[in-house]
């Protein structure tokens, strides 16, 4: 009697002893070991047919049983052809004669009626057996309900995982939006500081202009007094001097009037510049107020984003609690994944901040280097101009006498006039040295300010686009992982089903890195019936063929191809497995066309159309018809 293991055999022996039902030999599948016999080459012996075990078709799991029983039995045609080999191995003839390896020979006529009859004896089940069957059916029902519960839990876990992914995606989007708002706040704060600096500079310029205006206000009365004195002197000269002297004095007066007009013109220009500075100060104050309003608005938005983030965190905690209640192991893995992603986000944020700071430092260094170069050029130009002006000045510098110190009765007017003309020439030179005055400086400043504002807006747009691109990359990564997960789950389900049909065992697909499937490989884990779980590399040739074919069929069910070509894929399979494979090919042929090269009869019989190819004379092949 063939049983599953030695425990069942021991229970059967105890049952026979208890019922006093006789004796029996039990062959447990897990313990039986076929005897090893020396190989005898009788392929060319007269009358030799084959080993008895080679003439028996059986399932693979019963192979050791038949080897144990018939492993050393040889089949001959008759007793005459078997006698020369008597004493070597157990010999059996086609007539039923037996020649033992010990030399004993058994034979004769066949009985008219066989001593062994095969039939079915219907015995009533004992109470213990009925209770065991009832218990087995109850266990199967419980197992069915558990399987249904597991399927439902798996669906819930998958749904919760998708919800968790979406919540984390929204959290990352909110985090990126918060970062953008913080950058806007920093940018506005920087603009506020710049405007404050410009306002201070304008105030300083205003103070300088007011100081200059005060100086001019003090100088104008003095110049008017001098003008009155000169007019009085002119009156005196008109009454006492000649016409020539009158003309000279008239020229001096005109010169003084021209200087007075120039100073009045400078005063008016100073007043105009003061008005412009006041208007510019007013505009700066308006810009500062507008910037403060924008900063307050950004702070309000930041508070709203923080509130949303807290609500999202609350929802995330609720979802995590549901997942932990559903499956503790999945919750632990999710927590570890969350911590890892948080660490990754933190490191990415740190890296971005470091890169931003590095870029700011580089820009500041470039700006400082540019300004330093410009200042050096300006300093060199000013030094050259100062050298030229110093070369034009007399050495030692002359002193111009004041008009009130001149004695009109004893003094020489020609000398006075010459000194005044010389002083006028020196003043003109100094005025020329102050040129050229850039009257378009304010307009150029406004254009530069507008250009700076335009570039700032473009920079903000580029930063917003960068944030959007990062969000898209994250979305694409999530979609790619989700698509791969769906395809992997579908192919894994198909593989489990097909492998169970082909090998009557169970198998599944396993990723090297389930957290990041694109950084690792894929393993095929198979468990053929009656054998421990094995990887593909430790299987036999037939098991490898069945596992690889199961994987190919699983891929075909998920995404069929137009046709498949198999070249002797059943070479390492026995007859029973070839029949299973042929049935599977027939089933899969409904979805695609199969072109199979095979030498096995079950595969050929299962085909819809058969083409025979054989070698003809020479090196050519010949297509033949096959009669099935």
C-alpha positions as CSV (number, residue, x, y, z in Angstrom):
1,X,0.0,0.0,0.0
2,X,1.4,3.4,-1.0
3,X,0.9,6.2,1.6
4,X,1.9,9.8,1.9
5,X,4.4,9.5,4.8
6,X,5.6,7.1,7.5
7,X,3.1,8.5,10.1
8,X,0.1,7.2,8.0
9,X,1.9,3.9,7.6
10,X,2.3,3.6,11.4
11,X,-1.4,4.4,11.9
12,X,-2.4,1.8,9.3
13,X,-0.3,-0.9,11.0
14,X,-1.9,0.0,14.4
15,X,-5.3,-0.2,12.8
16,X,-4.6,-3.7,11.3
17,X,-3.3,-4.8,14.7
18,X,-6.4,-3.5,16.5
19,X,-8.8,-5.0,14.0
20,X,-6.8,-8.2,13.6
21,X,-7.2,-7.8,9.8
22,X,-3.9,-9.3,8.8
23,X,-0.6,-7.9,7.6
24,X,0.2,-5.4,4.8
25,X,3.3,-3.6,3.4
26,X,3.3,0.1,3.4
27,X,5.5,2.2,1.1
28,X,5.6,5.9,2.4
29,X,6.4,8.4,-0.4
30,X,8.5,10.6,1.9
31,X,10.8,7.8,3.1
32,X,11.0,5.2,0.3
33,X,14.4,5.0,-1.3
34,X,14.9,2.8,-4.4
35,X,17.8,0.3,-4.2
36,X,20.9,1.0,-6.2
37,X,21.8,-1.8,-8.6
38,X,24.8,-2.1,-10.8
39,X,24.0,-1.2,-14.4
40,X,24.0,-4.2,-16.7
41,X,24.3,-3.4,-20.4
42,X,22.0,-5.9,-22.1
43,X,20.8,-3.6,-24.9
44,X,22.2,-6.0,-27.5
45,X,21.4,-9.3,-25.7
46,X,19.1,-11.7,-27.6
47,X,15.5,-11.5,-26.5
48,X,16.1,-8.5,-24.2
49,X,13.2,-6.0,-24.2
50,X,13.8,-3.4,-21.5
51,X,13.7,-2.7,-17.8
52,X,10.3,-3.2,-16.3
53,X,10.3,0.3,-14.8
54,X,10.8,1.8,-18.2
55,X,7.6,0.1,-19.5
56,X,5.4,1.7,-16.7
57,X,3.8,5.2,-17.1
58,X,3.1,6.9,-13.8
59,X,3.0,10.3,-12.1
60,X,6.4,11.7,-11.1
61,X,5.7,11.4,-7.4
62,X,5.2,7.6,-7.7
63,X,8.5,7.1,-9.6
64,X,10.5,6.0,-6.5
65,X,7.8,3.5,-5.6
66,X,8.0,1.7,-9.0
67,X,11.8,1.9,-8.9
68,X,11.7,0.2,-5.5
69,X,9.5,-2.6,-6.7
70,X,10.7,-3.1,-10.3
71,X,14.1,-1.4,-10.2
72,X,16.1,-4.6,-10.8
73,X,13.6,-6.5,-13.0
74,X,14.5,-7.1,-16.6
75,X,12.0,-8.2,-19.3
76,X,12.9,-11.0,-21.8
77,X,10.9,-12.6,-24.6
78,X,11.2,-16.2,-23.4
79,X,12.9,-18.3,-20.8
80,X,15.4,-19.6,-23.4
81,X,16.7,-16.1,-24.0
82,X,16.7,-15.3,-20.3
83,X,18.5,-18.4,-19.0
84,X,22.1,-17.2,-20.1
85,X,21.7,-14.2,-17.7
86,X,20.3,-16.2,-14.7
87,X,21.8,-15.2,-11.3
88,X,22.7,-11.7,-12.3
89,X,19.4,-9.9,-11.8
90,X,15.7,-10.7,-11.5
91,X,14.3,-11.7,-14.9
92,X,10.7,-12.0,-16.1
93,X,9.5,-13.4,-19.5
94,X,6.5,-12.4,-21.5
95,X,4.9,-15.7,-20.5
96,X,5.1,-14.9,-16.8
97,X,8.1,-17.0,-15.9
98,X,10.3,-15.5,-13.1
99,X,14.0,-16.1,-12.8
100,X,15.3,-14.8,-9.4
101,X,18.8,-13.4,-8.9
102,X,19.3,-16.2,-6.4
103,X,18.9,-18.8,-9.1
104,X,15.3,-19.9,-8.3
105,X,13.0,-20.3,-11.3
106,X,9.2,-20.0,-11.2
107,X,6.9,-20.9,-14.2
108,X,4.3,-23.1,-15.6
109,X,0.8,-22.9,-17.0
110,X,-1.5,-19.9,-16.2
111,X,-4.5,-20.6,-13.9
112,X,-7.9,-20.7,-15.6
113,X,-9.2,-18.1,-13.2
114,X,-7.0,-15.4,-11.7
115,X,-6.4,-15.6,-8.0
116,X,-6.6,-11.8,-7.7
117,X,-9.7,-10.0,-8.5
118,X,-10.1,-6.3,-8.8
119,X,-13.3,-4.6,-7.8
120,X,-14.9,-2.1,-5.5
121,X,-16.0,-3.1,-2.0
122,X,-18.4,-0.7,-0.5
123,X,-17.7,-0.4,3.2
124,X,-19.6,1.6,5.6
125,X,-17.7,4.5,7.2
126,X,-17.1,4.3,10.9
127,X,-18.3,6.9,13.3
128,X,-14.7,8.2,13.7
129,X,-14.2,8.5,10.0
130,X,-17.6,10.3,9.5
131,X,-16.6,12.7,12.3
132,X,-13.3,13.3,10.7
133,X,-15.0,14.0,7.3
134,X,-17.4,16.4,8.9
135,X,-14.5,18.1,10.7
136,X,-12.6,18.3,7.4
137,X,-15.7,19.9,5.6
138,X,-16.0,22.4,8.5
139,X,-12.3,23.3,8.2
140,X,-12.7,23.7,4.4
141,X,-15.7,26.1,4.9
142,X,-13.7,28.0,7.5
143,X,-10.8,28.1,5.2
144,X,-13.0,29.4,2.4
145,X,-14.4,32.2,4.6
146,X,-10.8,33.0,5.7
147,X,-9.7,33.2,2.0
148,X,-12.6,35.5,1.2
149,X,-11.7,37.6,4.2
150,X,-8.1,37.7,3.1
151,X,-9.1,38.8,-0.4
152,X,-11.3,41.6,1.1
153,X,-8.5,42.7,3.4
154,X,-6.1,42.7,0.5
155,X,-8.5,44.9,-1.5
156,X,-8.9,47.2,1.5
157,X,-5.1,47.4,2.0
158,X,-4.6,48.2,-1.7
159,X,-7.3,51.0,-1.5
160,X,-5.8,52.4,1.7
161,X,-2.3,52.3,0.1
162,X,-3.6,54.3,-2.8
163,X,-5.3,56.8,-0.5
164,X,-2.1,57.1,1.5
165,X,-0.1,57.7,-1.6
166,X,-2.5,60.4,-2.7
167,X,-2.4,62.1,0.7
168,X,1.3,62.0,0.8
169,X,1.3,63.5,-2.7
170,X,-0.9,66.3,-1.6
171,X,1.3,66.9,1.5
172,X,4.4,67.2,-0.8
173,X,2.5,69.6,-3.0
174,X,1.5,71.7,0.0
175,X,5.1,71.6,1.2
176,X,6.4,72.8,-2.1
177,X,3.8,75.6,-2.2
178,X,4.8,76.6,1.4
179,X,8.5,76.8,0.2
180,X,7.4,79.0,-2.7
181,X,5.6,81.3,-0.3
182,X,8.6,81.5,2.0
183,X,10.8,82.4,-1.0
184,X,8.3,85.1,-2.0
185,X,8.4,86.5,1.6
186,X,12.2,86.5,1.5
187,X,12.2,88.3,-1.9
188,X,9.7,90.9,-0.7
189,X,11.7,91.5,2.5
190,X,14.8,92.0,0.4
191,X,13.0,94.4,-1.8
192,X,11.7,96.3,1.3
193,X,15.3,96.5,2.6
194,X,16.5,97.8,-0.8
195,X,13.7,100.4,-0.9
196,X,14.6,101.4,2.6
197,X,18.2,101.9,1.6
198,X,17.2,103.9,-1.4
199,X,14.9,106.0,0.8
200,X,17.7,106.7,3.2
201,X,20.0,107.6,0.3
202,X,17.4,110.0,-1.1
203,X,17.0,111.6,2.3
204,X,20.7,112.1,2.4
205,X,20.7,113.6,-1.0
206,X,17.8,115.8,0.1
207,X,19.7,116.9,3.1
208,X,22.7,117.8,0.9
209,X,20.5,119.8,-1.5
210,X,18.9,121.6,1.4
211,X,22.3,122.4,2.8
212,X,23.4,123.7,-0.6
213,X,20.3,125.7,-0.8
214,X,20.9,127.2,2.6
215,X,24.4,128.1,1.5
216,X,23.1,129.8,-1.7
217,X,20.4,131.6,0.4
218,X,23.2,133.0,2.6
219,X,25.4,133.9,-0.4
220,X,22.6,135.7,-2.4
221,X,22.2,138.6,0.1
222,X,25.9,139.1,0.3
223,X,26.1,139.2,-3.5
224,X,23.2,141.7,-3.7
225,X,25.1,143.9,-1.3
226,X,28.2,143.6,-3.4
227,X,26.1,144.4,-6.5
228,X,24.7,147.6,-4.8
229,X,28.3,148.6,-3.9
230,X,29.4,148.0,-7.5
231,X,26.4,150.0,-8.7
232,X,27.3,152.8,-6.3
233,X,30.9,152.7,-7.5
234,X,29.6,152.7,-11.1
235,X,27.6,155.9,-10.3
236,X,30.7,157.5,-8.9
237,X,32.8,156.5,-11.9
238,X,30.2,157.9,-14.3
239,X,30.4,161.2,-12.6
240,X,34.2,161.3,-12.4
241,X,35.9,159.2,-15.0
242,X,36.3,159.2,-18.8
243,X,34.2,157.2,-21.3
244,X,36.9,154.5,-21.7
245,X,37.0,153.8,-18.0
246,X,33.2,153.8,-18.0
247,X,33.2,151.0,-20.7
248,X,35.6,149.0,-18.7
249,X,33.6,149.2,-15.6
250,X,30.5,148.4,-17.6
251,X,32.1,145.2,-18.8
252,X,33.0,144.2,-15.3
253,X,29.4,144.8,-14.2
254,X,28.1,142.6,-17.1
255,X,30.5,139.9,-16.0
256,X,29.2,140.1,-12.5
257,X,25.6,140.0,-13.7
258,X,26.4,136.9,-15.8
259,X,27.8,135.2,-12.7
260,X,24.8,136.2,-10.7
261,X,22.5,134.8,-13.4
262,X,24.5,131.5,-13.4
263,X,24.1,131.3,-9.6
264,X,20.4,132.0,-9.8
265,X,20.1,129.3,-12.5
266,X,22.0,126.9,-10.1
267,X,19.6,127.8,-7.4
268,X,16.5,127.1,-9.5
269,X,18.0,123.8,-10.6
270,X,18.6,122.9,-6.9
271,X,15.0,123.7,-6.2
272,X,13.8,121.5,-9.1
273,X,16.1,118.7,-7.9
274,X,14.8,119.1,-4.4
275,X,11.2,118.8,-5.7
276,X,12.1,115.6,-7.6
277,X,13.7,114.1,-4.6
278,X,10.6,114.8,-2.5
279,X,8.4,113.2,-5.2
280,X,10.8,110.2,-5.4
281,X,10.7,109.9,-1.6
282,X,6.9,109.9,-1.7
283,X,7.0,107.1,-4.3
284,X,9.4,105.1,-2.2
285,X,7.1,105.4,0.8
286,X,4.2,104.2,-1.3
287,X,6.2,101.2,-2.5
288,X,7.2,100.4,1.0
289,X,3.5,100.5,2.1
290,X,2.5,98.3,-0.8
291,X,5.3,95.8,0.0
292,X,4.2,95.6,3.7
293,X,0.7,94.8,2.5
294,X,2.0,92.1,0.2
295,X,4.1,90.7,3.1
296,X,1.0,90.6,5.4
297,X,-1.0,88.8,2.6
298,X,1.8,86.2,2.2
299,X,1.9,85.7,5.9
300,X,-1.9,85.1,5.9
301,X,-1.5,82.6,3.0
302,X,1.3,80.9,4.9
303,X,-1.0,80.5,8.0
304,X,-3.7,79.0,5.8
305,X,-1.3,76.6,4.2
306,X,-0.1,75.6,7.7
307,X,-3.7,75.0,8.8
308,X,-4.3,72.9,5.7
309,X,-1.1,71.0,6.4
310,X,-2.2,70.3,10.0
311,X,-5.6,69.0,8.7
312,X,-3.8,66.8,6.2
313,X,-1.5,65.5,8.9
314,X,-4.6,64.7,11.0
315,X,-6.1,62.8,8.0
316,X,-2.8,61.0,7.4
317,X,-2.7,59.9,11.1
318,X,-6.3,58.6,10.8
319,X,-5.5,56.6,7.7
320,X,-2.3,55.2,9.3
321,X,-4.4,54.1,12.3
322,X,-6.8,52.3,9.9
323,X,-3.9,50.6,8.1
324,X,-2.4,49.5,11.5
325,X,-5.8,48.0,12.5
326,X,-6.0,46.1,9.2
327,X,-2.6,44.7,9.1
328,X,0.1,45.4,11.7
329,X,3.0,44.4,9.5
330,X,1.9,46.7,6.7
331,X,1.6,49.5,9.2
332,X,5.2,49.0,10.3
333,X,6.4,48.9,6.7
334,X,4.3,52.1,5.9
335,X,5.8,53.9,8.9
336,X,9.3,52.9,7.9
337,X,8.6,54.1,4.3
338,X,7.1,57.4,5.7
339,X,10.2,58.0,7.8
340,X,12.5,57.3,4.9
341,X,10.6,59.6,2.6
342,X,10.5,62.3,5.2
343,X,14.2,62.0,5.6
344,X,14.6,62.1,1.9
345,X,12.3,65.2,1.7
346,X,14.3,66.9,4.5
347,X,17.6,66.1,2.8
348,X,16.2,67.4,-0.5
349,X,15.0,70.6,1.2
350,X,18.4,71.0,2.9
351,X,20.1,70.4,-0.4
352,X,17.9,73.0,-2.1
353,X,18.5,75.6,0.6
354,X,22.3,74.9,0.4
355,X,22.2,75.3,-3.3
356,X,20.2,78.5,-3.1
357,X,22.6,79.9,-0.5
358,X,25.5,78.9,-2.6
359,X,24.0,80.6,-5.7
360,X,23.3,83.7,-3.7
361,X,26.8,83.9,-2.4
362,X,28.1,83.4,-6.0
363,X,25.9,86.2,-7.2
364,X,27.0,88.5,-4.4
365,X,30.7,87.8,-5.1
366,X,30.1,88.5,-8.8
367,X,28.3,91.7,-8.0
368,X,31.0,92.8,-5.5
369,X,33.7,92.0,-8.1
370,X,31.9,94.0,-10.8
371,X,31.3,97.0,-8.5
372,X,35.0,96.8,-7.4
373,X,36.1,96.8,-11.0
374,X,33.9,99.8,-11.8
375,X,35.1,101.7,-8.8
376,X,38.7,101.0,-9.7
377,X,38.1,102.3,-13.2
378,X,36.3,105.4,-11.8
379,X,39.1,106.0,-9.3
380,X,41.7,105.8,-12.1
381,X,39.8,108.2,-14.2
382,X,39.4,110.6,-11.3
383,X,43.1,110.4,-10.5
384,X,44.0,111.2,-14.2
385,X,41.5,114.1,-14.2
386,X,43.0,115.4,-10.9
387,X,46.5,115.2,-12.3
388,X,45.4,117.2,-15.4
389,X,43.7,119.8,-13.2
390,X,46.7,120.1,-10.9
391,X,49.0,120.7,-13.9
392,X,46.7,123.6,-15.1
393,X,46.7,125.3,-11.7
394,X,49.4,128.0,-11.1
395,X,52.1,127.3,-8.6
396,X,51.8,128.9,-6.1
397,X,48.1,129.5,-6.2
398,X,47.2,133.3,-6.6
399,X,44.9,135.1,-4.1
400,X,42.2,137.3,-5.6
401,X,41.8,140.6,-3.6
402,X,38.3,141.5,-2.5
403,X,36.7,144.5,-4.0
404,X,36.0,146.2,-0.7
405,X,39.8,146.3,0.0
406,X,40.4,148.2,-3.3
407,X,41.1,152.0,-2.9
408,X,39.3,153.8,-5.7
409,X,41.4,157.0,-5.3
410,X,44.9,155.5,-5.4
411,X,44.4,152.1,-6.9
412,X,45.0,151.0,-10.5
413,X,41.7,149.9,-12.2
414,X,43.6,148.1,-14.9
415,X,45.3,145.8,-12.5
416,X,42.0,145.2,-10.8
417,X,40.3,144.4,-14.1
418,X,43.1,142.1,-15.1
419,X,42.9,140.2,-11.8
420,X,39.1,139.9,-12.1
421,X,39.5,138.6,-15.7
422,X,42.0,136.1,-14.5
423,X,39.7,135.0,-11.7
424,X,36.9,134.6,-14.2
425,X,39.0,132.5,-16.5
426,X,40.0,130.2,-13.6
427,X,36.3,129.9,-12.6
428,X,35.4,129.0,-16.2
429,X,38.1,126.3,-16.2
430,X,36.8,124.9,-13.0
431,X,33.2,124.9,-14.5
432,X,34.5,123.1,-17.6
433,X,36.3,120.6,-15.5
434,X,33.0,119.7,-13.8
435,X,31.5,118.8,-17.2
436,X,30.0,116.7,-18.7
437,X,26.9,116.7,-16.5
438,X,24.6,113.7,-17.3
439,X,21.2,115.2,-17.3
440,X,19.6,111.9,-18.2
441,X,20.8,110.1,-15.1
442,X,17.3,110.1,-13.5
443,X,15.8,108.7,-16.7
444,X,18.5,106.0,-16.9
445,X,17.9,105.2,-13.3
446,X,14.2,104.7,-13.9
447,X,14.9,102.5,-16.9
448,X,17.3,100.4,-14.9
449,X,14.8,100.2,-12.1
450,X,12.1,99.0,-14.6
451,X,14.5,96.5,-16.1
452,X,15.3,95.2,-12.5
453,X,11.6,94.8,-11.8
454,X,11.1,92.9,-15.1
455,X,14.0,90.6,-14.3
456,X,12.6,90.0,-10.8
457,X,9.2,89.0,-12.2
458,X,10.9,86.7,-14.7
459,X,12.9,85.1,-11.9
460,X,9.7,84.6,-9.9
461,X,8.0,83.0,-13.0
462,X,11.0,80.7,-13.5
463,X,10.9,79.6,-9.8
464,X,7.2,78.9,-10.1
465,X,7.8,76.8,-13.3
466,X,10.6,74.9,-11.5
467,X,8.2,74.1,-8.7
468,X,5.6,72.9,-11.2
469,X,8.2,70.7,-12.9
470,X,9.2,69.2,-9.6
471,X,5.5,68.4,-8.9
472,X,5.2,66.8,-12.4
473,X,8.3,64.7,-11.9
474,X,6.9,63.5,-8.6
475,X,3.5,62.7,-10.2
476,X,5.2,60.8,-13.1
477,X,7.3,58.8,-10.5
478,X,4.1,57.9,-8.6
479,X,2.2,57.0,-11.7
480,X,5.1,54.8,-13.0
481,X,5.4,53.0,-9.7
482,X,1.6,52.5,-9.6
483,X,1.5,51.2,-13.2
484,X,4.4,48.8,-12.4
485,X,2.6,47.7,-9.2
486,X,-0.6,47.0,-11.1
487,X,1.2,45.1,-13.9
488,X,3.2,43.1,-11.3
489,X,0.2,42.2,-9.3
490,X,-1.7,41.0,-12.4
491,X,1.3,39.0,-13.7
492,X,1.9,37.5,-10.2
493,X,-1.8,36.4,-10.0
494,X,-1.6,34.8,-13.5
495,X,1.7,33.1,-12.6
496,X,0.2,31.6,-9.4
497,X,-2.8,30.3,-11.3
498,X,-0.9,28.9,-14.2
499,X,1.9,27.3,-12.1
500,X,-0.7,25.6,-10.0
501,X,-2.3,24.1,-13.1
502,X,1.0,22.9,-14.6
503,X,2.8,21.6,-11.5
504,X,0.0,21.1,-9.0
505,X,2.1,23.3,-6.6
506,X,2.3,26.9,-5.8
507,X,4.6,29.7,-6.7
508,X,4.8,33.5,-6.8
509,X,6.9,36.4,-8.1
510,X,9.2,38.2,-5.6
511,X,10.9,41.6,-6.0
512,X,14.5,42.1,-4.7
513,X,13.4,45.6,-3.4
514,X,9.7,46.1,-2.9
515,X,10.2,49.7,-1.8
516,X,12.0,50.7,-5.0
517,X,11.3,47.9,-7.6
518,X,13.3,49.7,-10.3
519,X,16.6,49.3,-8.4
520,X,16.4,45.5,-8.0
521,X,15.6,42.4,-9.9
522,X,12.7,39.8,-10.1
523,X,12.8,36.3,-8.6
524,X,10.6,33.3,-9.5
525,X,9.9,31.4,-6.3
526,X,8.3,28.0,-7.0
527,X,7.0,25.2,-4.8
528,X,6.3,22.1,-6.8
529,X,3.9,19.6,-5.2
530,X,5.7,17.3,-2.7
531,X,8.9,19.5,-2.6
532,X,10.1,22.4,-0.5
533,X,10.1,26.0,-1.8
534,X,12.9,26.5,-4.3
535,X,14.3,29.3,-6.4
536,X,14.6,28.8,-10.1
537,X,18.3,28.3,-10.0
538,X,18.1,25.2,-7.7
539,X,15.4,23.3,-9.8
540,X,15.8,20.4,-12.2
541,X,15.4,20.8,-15.9
542,X,11.8,19.9,-16.0
543,X,10.8,22.1,-13.1
544,X,12.7,25.0,-14.7
545,X,10.8,24.5,-17.9
546,X,7.4,24.5,-16.2
547,X,8.3,27.6,-14.1
548,X,9.6,29.5,-17.2
549,X,6.6,28.5,-19.2
550,X,4.3,29.6,-16.4
551,X,5.9,33.0,-16.4
552,X,5.6,33.3,-20.2
553,X,1.9,32.3,-20.1
554,X,1.3,34.8,-17.2
555,X,2.8,37.6,-19.3
556,X,0.7,36.5,-22.3
557,X,-2.5,36.7,-20.3
558,X,-1.6,40.2,-19.1
559,X,-0.6,41.5,-22.5
560,X,-1.0,39.0,-25.4
561,X,1.3,38.9,-28.4
562,X,0.2,38.0,-32.0
563,X,2.1,34.7,-32.0
564,X,4.6,32.6,-30.0
565,X,7.3,30.2,-31.1
566,X,8.3,27.3,-28.8
567,X,11.3,25.1,-29.8
568,X,11.2,21.7,-27.9
569,X,10.1,23.3,-24.6
570,X,8.8,19.8,-23.5
571,X,12.2,18.1,-24.0
572,X,12.8,17.7,-20.2
573,X,9.2,16.9,-19.2
574,X,7.7,13.5,-18.7
575,X,4.5,12.3,-20.4
576,X,2.0,13.6,-17.7
577,X,3.6,17.1,-17.7
578,X,3.6,17.2,-21.5
579,X,-0.1,16.5,-21.5
580,X,-0.6,19.4,-19.0
581,X,1.5,21.6,-21.1
582,X,-0.4,20.7,-24.3
583,X,-3.7,21.5,-22.6
584,X,-2.3,24.8,-21.4
585,X,-1.1,25.7,-25.0
586,X,-4.6,24.8,-26.3
587,X,-6.2,27.1,-23.8
588,X,-3.7,30.0,-24.5
589,X,-4.1,29.4,-28.3
590,X,-7.5,31.2,-28.0
591,X,-5.6,34.4,-27.4
592,X,-2.7,34.0,-29.8
593,X,-1.1,31.7,-32.3
594,X,1.4,29.1,-31.2
595,X,4.1,27.5,-33.4
596,X,5.6,24.6,-31.4
597,X,8.5,22.4,-32.4
598,X,8.1,19.1,-30.5
599,X,8.9,15.4,-30.6
600,X,6.4,14.4,-27.9
601,X,3.2,12.6,-28.9
602,X,0.8,14.4,-26.5
603,X,1.9,17.8,-27.9
604,X,1.6,16.7,-31.5
605,X,-1.9,15.2,-30.9
606,X,-3.1,18.4,-29.3
607,X,-2.1,20.6,-32.3
608,X,-4.7,21.9,-34.8
609,X,-2.3,21.5,-37.7
610,X,0.9,19.3,-37.9
611,X,3.8,19.6,-40.2
612,X,6.4,16.8,-40.3
613,X,10.0,17.7,-41.2
614,X,12.8,15.1,-41.6
615,X,16.2,14.9,-43.1
616,X,16.3,13.8,-46.7
617,X,19.3,12.6,-48.7
618,X,22.2,14.9,-48.4
619,X,21.9,18.1,-46.3
620,X,18.3,18.9,-47.3
621,X,15.1,18.6,-45.3
622,X,11.8,17.2,-46.5
623,X,8.3,18.0,-45.4
624,X,6.2,14.9,-44.8
625,X,2.6,14.2,-43.9
626,X,1.9,12.7,-40.4
627,X,-0.8,10.1,-39.7
628,X,-2.1,10.6,-36.2
